[in-house]
């Protein structure tokens, strides 16, 4: 029997289940309600701040490879690449299969497979996401990166750090830190135009 790689398996499962599997645990039934988002920062202003912080990295002889986490992180990664290194390779990670809560949230039918355009062995990776919360998404992304190769280092750039960490993960570059209540979440809407919305989550009593 011919062996297949983890990437071939990931792509095959994504195709097989796309549009049919969006599993939610019977013990988790969130209701999301939009609340006042008028005081949230403008995404373009946040991108300006992040770009300014990252510019020294791209003035170096060997700039990092930008890799965005689907979906919002990839939108931010695209904007940063266009500002900092137009035409440079851009990586995309779908970390669904690497999440430790995969059995609860299942496979989102619209998320595409991961794609890294170059060999990452010995490279510096600039990992980009839109919102940093528990740290579990970043942990999953790093696990997947090491299945592709062994980068020299991984730097983390975040648009919004909302706190509430459950793992010892902190950003190297962050545009804005915002404190939210436990029942609130901030969401990046896009891709055109990009904007932030604030939502309130009411969980079922069984949660």
Short mmCIF file of the C-alpha atoms (twelve columns), coordinates in Angstrom:
data_MODEL
# 
_entry.id   MODEL 
# 
loop_
_atom_site.group_PDB 
_atom_site.id 
_atom_site.type_symbol 
_atom_site.label_atom_id 
_atom_site.label_alt_id 
_atom_site.label_comp_id 
_atom_site.label_asym_id 
_atom_site.label_seq_id 
_atom_site.Cartn_x 
_atom_site.Cartn_y 
_atom_site.Cartn_z 
_atom_site.pdbx_PDB_model_num 
ATOM 1   C CA . UNK A 1   0.000   0.000  0.000  1 
ATOM 2   C CA . UNK A 2   1.468   3.385  -1.005 1 
ATOM 3   C CA . UNK A 3   2.174   5.789  1.875  1 
ATOM 4   C CA . UNK A 4   0.785   9.335  1.696  1 
ATOM 5   C CA . UNK A 5   2.067   12.473 3.378  1 
ATOM 6   C CA . UNK A 6   0.194   14.503 5.991  1 
ATOM 7   C CA . UNK A 7   -0.305  17.229 3.373  1 
ATOM 8   C CA . UNK A 8   -1.881  14.837 0.873  1 
ATOM 9   C CA . UNK A 9   -4.132  13.510 3.631  1 
ATOM 10  C CA . UNK A 10  -5.103  17.051 4.645  1 
ATOM 11  C CA . UNK A 11  -6.058  17.976 1.092  1 
ATOM 12  C CA . UNK A 12  -7.985  14.745 0.534  1 
ATOM 13  C CA . UNK A 13  -10.029 15.131 3.706  1 
ATOM 14  C CA . UNK A 14  -10.731 18.801 2.936  1 
ATOM 15  C CA . UNK A 15  -12.105 17.872 -0.476 1 
ATOM 16  C CA . UNK A 16  -14.102 14.912 0.834  1 
ATOM 17  C CA . UNK A 17  -15.791 16.865 3.604  1 
ATOM 18  C CA . UNK A 18  -16.068 20.364 2.123  1 
ATOM 19  C CA . UNK A 19  -19.640 21.538 2.323  1 
ATOM 20  C CA . UNK A 20  -20.766 18.524 4.346  1 
ATOM 21  C CA . UNK A 21  -18.935 18.700 7.660  1 
ATOM 22  C CA . UNK A 22  -19.230 21.593 10.021 1 
ATOM 23  C CA . UNK A 23  -19.513 19.723 13.293 1 
ATOM 24  C CA . UNK A 24  -20.406 21.382 16.558 1 
ATOM 25  C CA . UNK A 25  -20.258 19.625 19.869 1 
ATOM 26  C CA . UNK A 26  -23.728 19.075 21.411 1 
ATOM 27  C CA . UNK A 27  -22.269 20.563 24.597 1 
ATOM 28  C CA . UNK A 28  -21.366 23.879 22.919 1 
ATOM 29  C CA . UNK A 29  -24.116 26.072 21.491 1 
ATOM 30  C CA . UNK A 30  -22.943 29.693 21.242 1 
ATOM 31  C CA . UNK A 31  -25.240 32.469 20.111 1 
ATOM 32  C CA . UNK A 32  -23.271 35.413 18.717 1 
ATOM 33  C CA . UNK A 33  -24.774 38.903 18.966 1 
ATOM 34  C CA . UNK A 34  -23.175 42.002 17.435 1 
ATOM 35  C CA . UNK A 35  -22.680 44.845 19.924 1 
ATOM 36  C CA . UNK A 36  -21.431 48.435 19.600 1 
ATOM 37  C CA . UNK A 37  -18.258 48.466 17.491 1 
ATOM 38  C CA . UNK A 38  -18.021 52.238 17.058 1 
ATOM 39  C CA . UNK A 39  -14.930 52.593 19.266 1 
ATOM 40  C CA . UNK A 40  -12.898 49.840 17.641 1 
ATOM 41  C CA . UNK A 41  -9.733  51.019 15.852 1 
ATOM 42  C CA . UNK A 42  -9.538  51.362 12.073 1 
ATOM 43  C CA . UNK A 43  -7.822  48.394 10.418 1 
ATOM 44  C CA . UNK A 44  -5.790  50.607 8.061  1 
ATOM 45  C CA . UNK A 45  -4.430  52.534 11.046 1 
ATOM 46  C CA . UNK A 46  -3.474  49.250 12.712 1 
ATOM 47  C CA . UNK A 47  -1.769  48.069 9.529  1 
ATOM 48  C CA . UNK A 48  0.220   51.321 9.471  1 
ATOM 49  C CA . UNK A 49  1.443   50.661 13.020 1 
ATOM 50  C CA . UNK A 50  2.337   47.052 12.283 1 
ATOM 51  C CA . UNK A 51  4.118   47.995 9.067  1 
ATOM 52  C CA . UNK A 52  6.249   50.543 10.895 1 
ATOM 53  C CA . UNK A 53  7.295   47.944 13.467 1 
ATOM 54  C CA . UNK A 54  8.148   45.365 10.795 1 
ATOM 55  C CA . UNK A 55  10.061  47.570 8.350  1 
ATOM 56  C CA . UNK A 56  13.522  46.862 9.869  1 
ATOM 57  C CA . UNK A 57  13.052  43.142 9.231  1 
ATOM 58  C CA . UNK A 58  12.580  43.790 5.518  1 
ATOM 59  C CA . UNK A 59  15.544  46.147 5.245  1 
ATOM 60  C CA . UNK A 60  17.782  43.215 6.185  1 
ATOM 61  C CA . UNK A 61  19.706  41.129 3.646  1 
ATOM 62  C CA . UNK A 62  17.484  38.085 4.249  1 
ATOM 63  C CA . UNK A 63  13.921  39.226 4.989  1 
ATOM 64  C CA . UNK A 64  11.491  36.770 6.556  1 
ATOM 65  C CA . UNK A 65  8.897   34.695 4.734  1 
ATOM 66  C CA . UNK A 66  5.426   36.011 5.592  1 
ATOM 67  C CA . UNK A 67  2.935   33.265 6.464  1 
ATOM 68  C CA . UNK A 68  -0.696  34.077 7.280  1 
ATOM 69  C CA . UNK A 69  -3.134  31.898 9.213  1 
ATOM 70  C CA . UNK A 70  -6.461  31.369 7.444  1 
ATOM 71  C CA . UNK A 71  -8.656  33.293 7.255  1 
ATOM 72  C CA . UNK A 72  -8.184  36.700 8.863  1 
ATOM 73  C CA . UNK A 73  -4.474  36.230 9.422  1 
ATOM 74  C CA . UNK A 74  -3.976  35.605 5.720  1 
ATOM 75  C CA . UNK A 75  -5.871  38.793 4.837  1 
ATOM 76  C CA . UNK A 76  -3.530  40.750 7.129  1 
ATOM 77  C CA . UNK A 77  -0.477  38.915 5.744  1 
ATOM 78  C CA . UNK A 78  -1.468  39.903 2.193  1 
ATOM 79  C CA . UNK A 79  -1.693  43.583 3.172  1 
ATOM 80  C CA . UNK A 80  1.655   43.466 4.980  1 
ATOM 81  C CA . UNK A 81  3.376   41.748 2.056  1 
ATOM 82  C CA . UNK A 82  2.045   44.397 -0.341 1 
ATOM 83  C CA . UNK A 83  3.377   47.155 1.928  1 
ATOM 84  C CA . UNK A 84  6.713   45.619 2.916  1 
ATOM 85  C CA . UNK A 85  7.798   43.288 0.111  1 
ATOM 86  C CA . UNK A 86  5.589   43.533 -3.007 1 
ATOM 87  C CA . UNK A 87  5.855   40.409 -5.131 1 
ATOM 88  C CA . UNK A 88  7.547   38.334 -2.415 1 
ATOM 89  C CA . UNK A 89  6.336   34.759 -1.742 1 
ATOM 90  C CA . UNK A 90  3.441   34.470 0.698  1 
ATOM 91  C CA . UNK A 91  2.529   31.399 2.718  1 
ATOM 92  C CA . UNK A 92  -0.905  30.318 3.939  1 
ATOM 93  C CA . UNK A 93  -1.724  27.950 6.819  1 
ATOM 94  C CA . UNK A 94  -4.984  26.110 7.443  1 
ATOM 95  C CA . UNK A 95  -4.423  24.865 10.979 1 
ATOM 96  C CA . UNK A 96  -7.762  23.022 11.316 1 
ATOM 97  C CA . UNK A 97  -6.236  19.548 11.643 1 
ATOM 98  C CA . UNK A 98  -3.649  20.759 14.166 1 
ATOM 99  C CA . UNK A 99  -6.046  22.355 16.646 1 
ATOM 100 C CA . UNK A 100 -6.491  20.598 19.980 1 
ATOM 101 C CA . UNK A 101 -10.242 21.354 19.793 1 
ATOM 102 C CA . UNK A 102 -10.728 19.926 16.283 1 
ATOM 103 C CA . UNK A 103 -13.175 17.285 17.541 1 
ATOM 104 C CA . UNK A 104 -15.399 20.102 18.842 1 
ATOM 105 C CA . UNK A 105 -15.286 22.627 16.013 1 
ATOM 106 C CA . UNK A 106 -14.843 20.266 13.046 1 
ATOM 107 C CA . UNK A 107 -13.842 21.325 9.527  1 
ATOM 108 C CA . UNK A 108 -15.007 24.663 8.142  1 
ATOM 109 C CA . UNK A 109 -16.146 23.914 4.579  1 
ATOM 110 C CA . UNK A 110 -14.716 27.129 3.064  1 
ATOM 111 C CA . UNK A 111 -11.147 26.919 4.381  1 
ATOM 112 C CA . UNK A 112 -8.561  25.915 1.765  1 
ATOM 113 C CA . UNK A 113 -5.486  23.683 2.256  1 
ATOM 114 C CA . UNK A 114 -2.178  25.126 3.455  1 
ATOM 115 C CA . UNK A 115 0.392   26.370 0.983  1 
ATOM 116 C CA . UNK A 116 4.041   27.295 1.589  1 
ATOM 117 C CA . UNK A 117 5.757   28.524 -1.592 1 
ATOM 118 C CA . UNK A 118 9.366   27.828 -0.543 1 
ATOM 119 C CA . UNK A 119 11.436  25.433 1.570  1 
ATOM 120 C CA . UNK A 120 11.361  26.826 5.117  1 
ATOM 121 C CA . UNK A 121 14.416  24.971 6.474  1 
ATOM 122 C CA . UNK A 122 16.730  27.547 8.018  1 
ATOM 123 C CA . UNK A 123 14.411  30.438 7.170  1 
ATOM 124 C CA . UNK A 124 12.940  33.139 9.384  1 
ATOM 125 C CA . UNK A 125 9.143   32.957 9.382  1 
ATOM 126 C CA . UNK A 126 6.937   35.944 10.116 1 
ATOM 127 C CA . UNK A 127 3.720   34.287 11.282 1 
ATOM 128 C CA . UNK A 128 0.699   36.589 11.018 1 
ATOM 129 C CA . UNK A 129 -2.754  36.379 12.591 1 
ATOM 130 C CA . UNK A 130 -5.562  38.851 13.105 1 
ATOM 131 C CA . UNK A 131 -6.551  38.301 16.762 1 
ATOM 132 C CA . UNK A 132 -4.532  36.647 19.530 1 
ATOM 133 C CA . UNK A 133 -6.601  35.194 22.368 1 
ATOM 134 C CA . UNK A 134 -5.870  31.852 24.063 1 
ATOM 135 C CA . UNK A 135 -2.724  31.094 22.040 1 
ATOM 136 C CA . UNK A 136 -4.009  27.738 20.814 1 
ATOM 137 C CA . UNK A 137 -4.259  28.835 17.182 1 
ATOM 138 C CA . UNK A 138 -0.611  29.947 17.218 1 
ATOM 139 C CA . UNK A 139 0.476   26.710 18.846 1 
ATOM 140 C CA . UNK A 140 -1.325  24.736 16.121 1 
ATOM 141 C CA . UNK A 141 0.256   26.906 13.406 1 
ATOM 142 C CA . UNK A 142 3.770   26.295 14.747 1 
ATOM 143 C CA . UNK A 143 3.117   22.556 14.929 1 
ATOM 144 C CA . UNK A 144 2.128   22.595 11.261 1 
ATOM 145 C CA . UNK A 145 5.139   24.697 10.247 1 
ATOM 146 C CA . UNK A 146 7.484   22.122 11.740 1 
ATOM 147 C CA . UNK A 147 5.818   19.443 9.652  1 
ATOM 148 C CA . UNK A 148 6.990   21.404 6.607  1 
ATOM 149 C CA . UNK A 149 10.550  21.932 7.833  1 
ATOM 150 C CA . UNK A 150 12.760  23.414 10.533 1 
ATOM 151 C CA . UNK A 151 12.804  27.220 10.373 1 
ATOM 152 C CA . UNK A 152 15.638  29.123 12.030 1 
ATOM 153 C CA . UNK A 153 13.125  31.184 13.999 1 
ATOM 154 C CA . UNK A 154 9.462   32.142 14.032 1 
ATOM 155 C CA . UNK A 155 8.337   35.695 14.751 1 
ATOM 156 C CA . UNK A 156 4.707   36.465 15.552 1 
ATOM 157 C CA . UNK A 157 2.879   39.557 14.265 1 
ATOM 158 C CA . UNK A 158 -0.656  40.225 15.496 1 
ATOM 159 C CA . UNK A 159 -3.182  42.888 14.582 1 
ATOM 160 C CA . UNK A 160 -5.153  42.706 17.876 1 
ATOM 161 C CA . UNK A 161 -4.055  41.142 21.180 1 
ATOM 162 C CA . UNK A 162 -7.217  40.728 23.258 1 
ATOM 163 C CA . UNK A 163 -5.620  38.911 26.198 1 
ATOM 164 C CA . UNK A 164 -7.035  35.789 27.842 1 
ATOM 165 C CA . UNK A 165 -4.019  33.593 27.204 1 
ATOM 166 C CA . UNK A 166 -4.204  29.880 28.061 1 
ATOM 167 C CA . UNK A 167 -0.715  29.059 26.734 1 
ATOM 168 C CA . UNK A 168 2.625   30.879 27.229 1 
ATOM 169 C CA . UNK A 169 2.597   32.548 23.784 1 
ATOM 170 C CA . UNK A 170 3.233   36.267 23.223 1 
ATOM 171 C CA . UNK A 171 3.521   38.346 20.025 1 
ATOM 172 C CA . UNK A 172 6.787   39.905 18.870 1 
ATOM 173 C CA . UNK A 173 4.877   42.634 17.034 1 
ATOM 174 C CA . UNK A 174 1.365   43.856 17.850 1 
ATOM 175 C CA . UNK A 175 -0.644  46.796 16.516 1 
ATOM 176 C CA . UNK A 176 -3.162  47.116 19.371 1 
ATOM 177 C CA . UNK A 177 -3.968  45.550 22.737 1 
ATOM 178 C CA . UNK A 178 -7.628  45.506 23.730 1 
ATOM 179 C CA . UNK A 179 -9.241  44.186 26.903 1 
ATOM 180 C CA . UNK A 180 -12.522 42.349 26.369 1 
ATOM 181 C CA . UNK A 181 -14.940 40.632 28.712 1 
ATOM 182 C CA . UNK A 182 -14.981 36.834 28.708 1 
ATOM 183 C CA . UNK A 183 -18.270 36.800 26.761 1 
ATOM 184 C CA . UNK A 184 -17.020 39.159 24.035 1 
ATOM 185 C CA . UNK A 185 -15.025 38.479 20.901 1 
ATOM 186 C CA . UNK A 186 -13.509 40.698 18.238 1 
ATOM 187 C CA . UNK A 187 -13.793 39.605 14.621 1 
ATOM 188 C CA . UNK A 188 -12.039 40.751 11.452 1 
ATOM 189 C CA . UNK A 189 -14.506 41.171 8.585  1 
ATOM 190 C CA . UNK A 190 -13.309 41.107 4.982  1 
ATOM 191 C CA . UNK A 191 -11.615 40.701 2.697  1 
ATOM 192 C CA . UNK A 192 -12.782 43.951 1.050  1 
ATOM 193 C CA . UNK A 193 -12.907 46.188 2.946  1 
ATOM 194 C CA . UNK A 194 -11.297 45.011 6.162  1 
ATOM 195 C CA . UNK A 195 -13.082 46.036 9.351  1 
ATOM 196 C CA . UNK A 196 -13.429 44.998 12.975 1 
ATOM 197 C CA . UNK A 197 -16.659 44.050 14.728 1 
ATOM 198 C CA . UNK A 198 -17.357 43.341 18.371 1 
ATOM 199 C CA . UNK A 199 -19.617 40.422 19.216 1 
ATOM 200 C CA . UNK A 200 -21.131 39.113 22.399 1 
ATOM 201 C CA . UNK A 201 -21.378 35.355 22.888 1 
ATOM 202 C CA . UNK A 202 -24.174 33.806 24.932 1 
ATOM 203 C CA . UNK A 203 -23.462 30.139 25.567 1 
ATOM 204 C CA . UNK A 204 -26.039 27.414 26.099 1 
ATOM 205 C CA . UNK A 205 -26.448 26.309 29.730 1 
ATOM 206 C CA . UNK A 206 -24.901 22.953 28.786 1 
ATOM 207 C CA . UNK A 207 -21.557 24.583 28.034 1 
# 
